[in-house]
Amino acid sequence: HEGALDEPAAGELPGVTSALLEPQSLSTPPGSLSPVRVRGHDLAAIPIDPLLTSALDPQHDTAAKVTALSPPDNGSLSAQDALGALAFRADQGSLPDSTSVLVPPRRWNMRADDLRSLLSGMQQLDAEGYIKPTALPNPDPSTLPQADLTYPVGASADEIPQPVLNSVARQNFKVGDLFRSTEKERSVGVDPAEVTTPLRNGLLRAASSAWRGNPDAAHRWLRKAVSTLDGTLGKVRIEEYAGNIVLAQSNSPIPLTVVNDLPIKVRMVLHVPRTPGVQIKDLGVLKIPPHSKRQFWLDTTTHRPGKFNIDITATTEAGTVLGPTKRLQVESSTYGSLIPALTVGAGALLVVLSGIRIVRRARNRRRRIASGEAVEPDENARIDTSETAGISTTDGDRNPD
């Protein structure tokens, strides 16, 4: 970063007790290099010596101080400037009761021979008693005076674009979800972190402070990281099935093959959206060994004949998509339980309608009798008492008289 820290970031540093900050990002007296406690936080802020830093980093006071290589060309001049600044601090510009912290550039570009010259010069200054190299201060924050954070306006304008950070957070959840959905296989010996850590580091590269003021570079590295992550998730996938699947019976299972090209065991589930006319039973959590493929049979029930397009997606238990959705084309020529159900339903309806008709006829007959109307006997119960009732000849049928 640029040696600056805002309030939200200061509250999201669990376990961090000290931080190197630029003096202008703290409300300390001008020229003070003494450590202070950040107000409202259990954090010690150690100011960076701006004189030493500017001497070692030619880009420090420019807009490219975290995005460009430094020194850009001649590292020997940078080393000489740093040694001169150290000698000045030790002789005339020393500050009482303080330690000067020398911080290299964010993207240090010094050659090996120039770095050896710098270190040799520091050894000579140490031997002459001008400087005394020591470890970074690590003071107790509770013993320090307090100071406020003053986030520079220029630093805010050059931050990584928020859409990039939001996308990094979303993709990072997928990485963590993949880690939680995997297990180490003893026969292979690969830990899940060996697969997921490089993916997380690739995402963090997109959020590097090196891209402050250069949003195109941040987007470019994000696309590379996302492409790598998608390729890794796609190694667990449903194998392509060529042609149609013809079901001989209404409850014939559907074959499905899942491939795992990762070196770790993966736990996954299959998501099948509802398809009219087809019912598929959930298989629950499936475990796919590393570098292998497994075949499953989907318990399927078809309720009508026809062709069906069934989309199946492999995901983690939390819903992270592992591979592309595959469409299975299924053909069924059976009716399943639909026709028997319709037949039983139609028979029951016929019985009900017949009963209603009989009840209505009986009610009408009773109503007419009660009102004194002449009621003809029921045709179903009518008895023929005519003289010709027993004649079965053709003449009798023609002339009943």
HELIX and SHEET records of a PDB file:
HELIX    1   1 GLU A    7  ALA A   10  1                                   4    
HELIX    2   2 PRO A   23  SER A   25  5                                   3    
HELIX    3   3 PRO A   50  LEU A   56  1                                   7    
HELIX    4   4 GLY A   75  ASP A   91  1                                  17    
HELIX    5   5 ALA A  112  ALA A  127  1                                  16    
HELIX    6   6 PRO A  141  THR A  143  5                                   3    
HELIX    7   7 VAL A  153  ALA A  157  1                                   5    
HELIX    8   8 GLN A  162  ARG A  180  1                                  19    
HELIX    9   9 PRO A  192  ALA A  206  1                                  15    
HELIX   10  10 SER A  209  TRP A  211  5                                   3    
HELIX   11  11 PRO A  215  LEU A  233  1                                  19    
HELIX   12  12 LEU A  338  ALA A  370  1                                  33    
HELIX   13  13 GLU A  387  GLY A  390  5                                   4    
HELIX   14  14 THR A  394  ARG A  398  1                                   5    
SHEET    1   A 4 SER A  18  LEU A  21  0                                        
SHEET    2   A 4 ALA A  44  PRO A  47  1                                        
SHEET    3   A 4 VAL A  36  VAL A  38 -1                                        
SHEET    4   A 4 GLN A 146  ALA A 147  1                                        
SHEET    1   B 3 THR A 182  GLU A 183  0                                        
SHEET    2   B 3 LYS A 265  HIS A 271 -1                                        
SHEET    3   B 3 LEU A 286  ILE A 288 -1                                        
SHEET    1   C 5 THR A 182  GLU A 183  0                                        
SHEET    2   C 5 LYS A 265  HIS A 271 -1                                        
SHEET    3   C 5 GLY A 306  THR A 315 -1                                        
SHEET    4   C 5 LYS A 326  SER A 332 -1                                        
SHEET    5   C 5 ILE A 245  LEU A 247  1                                        
SHEET    1   D 3 VAL A 236  ILE A 238  0                                        
SHEET    2   D 3 ILE A 254  ASN A 260 -1                                        
SHEET    3   D 3 SER A 292  LEU A 298 -1                                        
SHEET    1   E 2 VAL A 278  ILE A 280  0                                        
SHEET    2   E 2 THR A 300  THR A 302 -1                                        
END                                                                             
